[in-house]
Amino acid sequence: MSSSKILRAMTRDGSARAYVINSTDIVNRAISIHKTAPTASALLGRALTAGSVMGCMLPENGDTLTLAIRGNGIAGTTLVSADYFGNVRGYVANPMADAPVRADGKLDVSGIVGGGLLSVMKDVGDEVPYNGSIELVSGEIAEDIAQYYAISEQIPTLCALGVLIDTDFSCKASGGVFVQLLPFPDESIIGKLEENAKNLSNISTKFAQGLSNEDILKIALDGIEYDLFDEIEVDYKCDCCRDRTARALISLGKSELEKLFAELEAEGKEQRLELECQFCDKVYTFTRDEALALFND
């Protein structure tokens, strides 16, 4: 079971709400599935961390959020899907994308992302899905998320994200902080939040040193009275299933499937298709008879 958790709080005067997430287990699960290179692990880890928090901000159970980072760098598109409970899944198009470390010793995430767009789609109830996009500011993800909220949703947001990759290429620590101003905030609170933000760099190192979500929250809201709401468990969770995969096969059309099986037969290969979920390590197998029988229903 995942030990990744999100702590939710609000300043006592209602000026801001805060979220702190330790996402280490989520990122390690993603690394184990996608076998990512270190820089790609940092990129996907930051996106998953952000997506998990953004998901738990959704208004109703059943709502979903998709975060897409479409850069022109070697990583290609990074896609993350999250639900109302903060559970998340994702992938990077090129899991082997890597780059030399920067002069400061940190992984060069922006170097594999490049320029491009950050997009957020929210599927909320019966409403038409919301879509918002901005040009990437830095490709380092946290700044881009903050810019998205400022431009697309007009919500001033502090976002700090970090993924620390160990020498064995696993995730040693990962986490993030979101602080969002609410309508009509107190100016003195804004000033304190801006001052505290200077102490939120190297967030993953703080988690690696053993700091808890509440320890990090105390740094973000130092000198500000606040109330804790709750701390919820979040996980890397994929909702793929055989029925959904079958629908994907049906969407190809019967004639296209027959062509695929004909090619397999011509190559002397076994008459079956194996479809692997992009988000997880599940593989769904359909024999020729099973696949073509889908069109009888």
C-alpha positions as CSV (number, residue, x, y, z in Angstrom):
1,M,0.0,0.0,0.0
2,S,1.2,3.5,-0.8
3,S,2.3,5.8,2.0
4,S,2.0,8.9,-0.2
5,K,-0.2,11.5,1.4
6,I,-1.6,14.9,0.9
7,L,-2.1,17.3,3.9
8,R,-4.8,20.0,3.4
9,A,-5.0,23.2,5.4
10,M,-6.3,26.7,5.3
11,T,-5.2,29.9,6.9
12,R,-7.5,30.8,9.8
13,D,-8.5,34.1,8.3
14,G,-9.4,32.5,5.0
15,S,-6.7,34.2,2.9
16,A,-5.2,31.0,1.5
17,R,-5.4,27.3,1.3
18,A,-2.4,25.0,1.3
19,Y,-1.6,21.4,0.2
20,V,1.6,19.4,1.0
21,I,2.2,16.1,-0.6
22,N,4.8,13.4,-0.1
23,S,4.7,11.5,-3.4
24,T,7.7,9.2,-3.0
25,D,5.8,6.0,-3.3
26,I,3.8,7.2,-6.3
27,V,7.0,8.2,-8.2
28,N,8.7,4.9,-7.4
29,R,5.7,3.0,-8.7
30,A,5.9,5.0,-12.0
31,I,9.6,4.4,-12.3
32,S,9.1,0.6,-11.8
33,I,6.4,0.6,-14.5
34,H,8.0,2.8,-17.1
35,K,11.7,2.0,-16.4
36,T,12.5,5.7,-16.8
37,A,15.9,7.3,-17.1
38,P,16.8,9.7,-14.2
39,T,15.8,12.9,-15.9
40,A,12.6,11.4,-17.3
41,S,11.9,10.1,-13.8
42,A,12.2,13.6,-12.4
43,L,9.9,15.0,-15.1
44,L,7.2,12.4,-14.7
45,G,7.6,12.5,-10.9
46,R,7.0,16.3,-10.8
47,A,4.0,16.0,-13.2
48,L,2.5,13.1,-11.1
49,T,3.0,15.1,-7.9
50,A,1.3,18.2,-9.3
51,G,-1.5,16.2,-10.9
52,S,-2.3,14.4,-7.6
53,V,-2.8,17.7,-5.7
54,M,-4.7,19.3,-8.6
55,G,-7.0,16.2,-8.7
56,C,-7.9,16.5,-5.0
57,M,-9.0,20.1,-5.7
58,L,-11.8,18.8,-8.0
59,P,-15.3,19.6,-6.7
60,E,-17.1,16.2,-6.8
61,N,-16.4,12.5,-6.6
62,G,-16.2,11.2,-10.2
63,D,-14.5,14.3,-11.6
64,T,-11.2,13.8,-13.4
65,L,-8.3,16.0,-14.4
66,T,-5.7,15.5,-17.2
67,L,-2.4,17.4,-17.2
68,A,-0.5,17.4,-20.4
69,I,3.0,18.8,-21.0
70,R,3.6,18.9,-24.7
71,G,7.2,19.9,-25.2
72,N,9.4,19.8,-28.3
73,G,12.3,18.3,-26.4
74,I,13.4,14.7,-26.5
75,A,10.9,13.7,-23.7
76,G,8.0,14.3,-26.0
77,T,4.5,14.5,-24.3
78,T,4.1,13.8,-20.6
79,L,0.5,13.0,-19.7
80,V,-1.0,12.6,-16.2
81,S,-4.5,11.7,-15.2
82,A,-5.9,12.3,-11.7
83,D,-9.2,11.7,-9.9
84,Y,-11.1,13.5,-7.1
85,F,-9.3,11.4,-4.5
86,G,-5.8,12.5,-5.7
87,N,-5.0,9.1,-7.2
88,V,-2.9,9.5,-10.3
89,R,-1.3,7.7,-13.2
90,G,0.8,8.9,-16.1
91,Y,3.6,8.4,-18.6
92,V,6.3,10.2,-20.5
93,A,6.4,9.4,-24.3
94,N,10.2,8.8,-24.2
95,P,10.9,7.2,-20.9
96,M,14.6,7.0,-21.8
97,A,14.9,10.8,-22.2
98,D,18.0,11.9,-20.2
99,A,20.4,14.8,-20.1
100,P,23.6,15.8,-18.4
101,V,23.1,17.3,-15.0
102,R,23.1,21.1,-14.7
103,A,26.0,23.2,-13.4
104,D,24.2,23.2,-10.0
105,G,24.1,19.4,-9.9
106,K,20.4,19.1,-10.5
107,L,18.7,17.1,-13.2
108,D,18.0,19.1,-16.3
109,V,14.2,18.6,-16.6
110,S,13.7,21.7,-18.8
111,G,16.4,20.4,-21.1
112,I,14.4,17.3,-22.1
113,V,11.0,19.1,-22.1
114,G,12.0,22.0,-24.3
115,G,9.4,24.6,-25.4
116,G,5.7,24.0,-25.9
117,L,2.4,23.9,-24.0
118,L,1.0,22.9,-20.7
119,S,-2.6,22.0,-20.9
120,V,-5.2,21.1,-18.2
121,M,-8.5,19.4,-18.9
122,K,-11.1,19.0,-16.2
123,D,-14.1,16.7,-16.7
124,V,-16.5,17.9,-14.0
125,G,-20.0,16.4,-13.7
126,D,-22.4,17.0,-16.6
127,E,-20.6,20.3,-17.6
128,V,-18.7,20.6,-20.8
129,P,-15.1,19.7,-20.0
130,Y,-12.9,22.6,-19.2
131,N,-9.7,23.1,-21.2
132,G,-6.9,25.6,-20.4
133,S,-3.5,25.9,-22.0
134,I,-0.4,28.1,-21.6
135,E,3.0,28.3,-23.1
136,L,5.6,26.6,-21.0
137,V,7.5,29.2,-18.9
138,S,10.5,27.2,-17.9
139,G,9.8,23.5,-18.5
140,E,10.7,22.9,-14.9
141,I,7.0,22.2,-14.2
142,A,6.4,24.0,-10.9
143,E,6.8,27.5,-12.5
144,D,4.6,26.3,-15.4
145,I,1.8,25.1,-13.0
146,A,1.9,28.4,-11.1
147,Q,1.7,30.3,-14.5
148,Y,-1.2,28.1,-15.6
149,Y,-3.3,29.0,-12.5
150,A,-2.4,32.7,-12.8
151,I,-3.4,33.0,-16.4
152,S,-6.1,30.3,-17.0
153,E,-7.9,30.4,-13.6
154,Q,-6.8,33.7,-12.2
155,I,-5.7,32.1,-8.9
156,P,-2.3,33.3,-7.5
157,T,-0.5,30.1,-6.7
158,L,2.8,29.1,-5.1
159,C,4.0,25.7,-6.4
160,A,7.1,23.9,-5.3
161,L,7.9,20.5,-6.7
162,G,10.9,18.2,-6.2
163,V,12.0,14.7,-7.1
164,L,15.3,13.4,-5.7
165,I,16.7,10.4,-7.7
166,D,19.0,8.0,-5.9
167,T,22.2,6.4,-7.1
168,D,20.2,3.2,-8.0
169,F,17.8,5.4,-10.1
170,S,14.9,4.9,-7.7
171,C,13.2,7.9,-6.2
172,K,14.8,8.7,-2.8
173,A,12.2,11.4,-2.0
174,S,9.5,13.3,-3.9
175,G,7.0,15.9,-2.9
176,G,5.4,19.3,-3.4
177,V,3.7,22.3,-1.9
178,F,0.7,24.3,-3.3
179,V,-0.4,27.5,-1.6
180,Q,-3.3,29.3,-3.3
181,L,-4.7,32.7,-2.4
182,L,-8.5,32.9,-1.9
183,P,-10.7,35.9,-2.7
184,F,-9.9,39.1,-0.8
185,P,-6.7,37.9,1.0
186,D,-5.1,39.9,3.8
187,E,-2.1,41.8,2.5
188,S,0.0,41.0,5.5
189,I,-0.6,37.3,4.9
190,I,0.5,37.6,1.3
191,G,3.7,39.2,2.4
192,K,4.4,36.4,4.9
193,L,3.7,33.7,2.2
194,E,6.1,35.4,-0.2
195,E,8.8,35.5,2.5
196,N,8.2,31.8,3.4
197,A,8.4,30.7,-0.2
198,K,12.1,31.4,-0.1
199,N,12.5,28.5,2.3
200,L,10.7,26.0,0.1
201,S,13.5,25.3,-2.4
202,N,14.9,21.8,-2.5
203,I,11.6,20.4,-1.3
204,S,12.6,16.8,-2.1
205,T,15.8,17.1,0.0
206,K,13.6,18.2,3.0
207,F,11.5,15.0,2.6
208,A,14.7,12.9,2.3
209,Q,15.9,14.4,5.6
210,G,12.8,13.0,7.3
211,L,10.5,16.1,7.4
212,S,6.8,15.2,7.5
213,N,4.0,16.9,5.5
214,E,3.2,19.0,8.6
215,D,6.8,20.0,9.0
216,I,6.8,21.3,5.5
217,L,3.4,23.0,6.0
218,K,4.9,24.9,9.0
219,I,7.6,26.3,6.8
220,A,5.1,27.4,4.1
221,L,2.8,29.0,6.7
222,D,5.4,30.2,9.2
223,G,4.0,33.1,11.3
224,I,0.4,32.5,10.0
225,E,-2.4,30.9,12.0
226,Y,-4.0,28.0,10.1
227,D,-6.3,25.0,10.6
228,L,-5.6,21.5,9.3
229,F,-8.4,19.9,7.3
230,D,-7.2,16.3,6.8
231,E,-4.4,14.1,5.4
232,I,-5.5,11.7,2.7
233,E,-3.7,8.7,1.2
234,V,-3.1,8.9,-2.5
235,D,-1.7,6.3,-4.8
236,Y,-0.5,5.5,-8.4
237,K,-3.7,3.9,-9.6
238,C,-4.8,2.9,-13.1
239,D,-8.4,2.2,-14.0
240,C,-7.7,0.2,-17.1
241,C,-9.7,-3.0,-17.7
242,R,-10.3,-5.7,-20.3
243,D,-13.6,-4.2,-21.3
244,R,-12.1,-0.8,-22.0
245,T,-9.3,-2.4,-24.0
246,A,-11.9,-4.4,-26.0
247,R,-13.6,-1.1,-26.9
248,A,-10.3,0.2,-28.2
249,L,-10.1,-2.8,-30.5
250,I,-13.6,-2.3,-31.7
251,S,-12.8,1.3,-32.5
252,L,-10.2,0.0,-35.0
253,G,-12.9,-1.6,-37.1
254,K,-13.3,-5.3,-38.1
255,S,-11.5,-4.9,-41.4
256,E,-8.4,-3.4,-39.8
257,L,-8.3,-6.2,-37.2
258,E,-8.5,-8.8,-39.9
259,K,-5.6,-7.1,-41.7
260,L,-3.5,-7.3,-38.5
261,F,-4.2,-11.0,-38.0
262,A,-3.5,-11.6,-41.7
263,E,-0.1,-10.0,-41.2
264,L,0.6,-12.1,-38.2
265,E,-0.4,-15.3,-40.1
266,A,1.9,-14.3,-43.0
267,E,4.8,-13.8,-40.6
268,G,4.1,-17.2,-39.0
269,K,3.3,-15.7,-35.7
270,E,0.7,-16.7,-33.1
271,Q,-2.8,-15.4,-33.9
272,R,-3.2,-13.1,-30.9
273,L,-2.8,-9.4,-30.1
274,E,-1.2,-8.1,-26.9
275,L,-2.2,-4.7,-25.8
276,E,-0.3,-3.0,-23.0
277,C,-1.8,-0.1,-21.0
278,Q,0.2,3.1,-21.5
279,F,-0.2,4.0,-17.9
280,C,0.5,0.7,-16.1
281,D,2.2,-2.7,-16.6
282,K,-1.0,-4.7,-17.5
283,V,-1.1,-6.5,-20.7
284,Y,-4.4,-7.7,-22.3
285,T,-4.3,-10.6,-24.7
286,F,-7.0,-11.3,-27.4
287,T,-6.9,-14.3,-29.7
288,R,-8.2,-13.9,-33.3
289,D,-11.5,-15.5,-32.3
290,E,-11.9,-13.3,-29.2
291,A,-11.1,-10.1,-31.1
292,L,-13.4,-10.8,-34.0
293,A,-16.2,-12.0,-31.7
294,L,-16.4,-8.5,-30.3
295,F,-18.2,-7.4,-33.4
296,N,-20.9,-10.0,-32.9
297,D,-22.2,-8.2,-29.8
